[in-house]
Amino acid sequence: MTPQEAEKYVDATAAALGLPLRSDHRPGVLRYFGLAAGFAALVEAVPLEPHHESAVSFVPVPPEPAE
């Protein structure tokens, strides 16, 4: 995604959500959107096979007590 595409996306999404985006907040929003897009690209770059299905449920386990 180019910086221009990111700007258009952020503007369109804010408008669609009815979320006012102040001009002094816009650079930070664009910066963090760029970071999130980079993270998403890293995740999407990992090849997944059908056997990599997500778990049906997640049950957290409490940490072991420190000795």
N, C-alpha and C positions, 0 to 999 in steps of 0.2 A: 504494500500500500504506500503510495507516494504521500509526501506531506500535504499536498493539495487535496488528495482524496480523503485523507484523515480529517482535514479541516471541514470538508463538505459533509463527511459522515457525522462528525461531532455536532455540527450546526443542525443537520437534518434530524438527528436523534433528539437533540435538546428541544427542537421545535415540535417534534411528534409527541414528546412526553409533556409538553407544556412547561418545560423547565427553563426558567430564565437563566441565561449564561452571561454574567457580568463581564465586561471587557477586561477588567483587571484579573479575573479568574481564568479567562480563556487560555492564556499561555500555559498555565499549570495543568489545566484539563487536557490540552493537546499533548503536553509532555507525558503525563501519566497514561493517556490513551496510547501513545507511541510505545511506552514500556509494556503495556498489556498486550499490544499487538505483537511485540517481539516475543513475549512469553508464549503467546498462542502459536506463533510460527514454530517455536522450538518443540512444543507439544505435538503439533501437527506433523512435524518432520519424522516422528517416531513411527515406523511401520507397525501396524497392528494386524493381527491375524484373527480369524474367527474364535480361536480358543482363548483370546485375551479379553473375554467378556468380563464386565464388572460383576462384583459380588452382588448377590440378591439383597443381603443386608450387611451392615457393618455393626459389629459389637465391640466397643472399645474395651480394652483390658487395662486395669489400673496399673500404674508403675510399680515395680518391685521396691520394697522398702530399702533404704540405704543401710548398709551394715556399719 
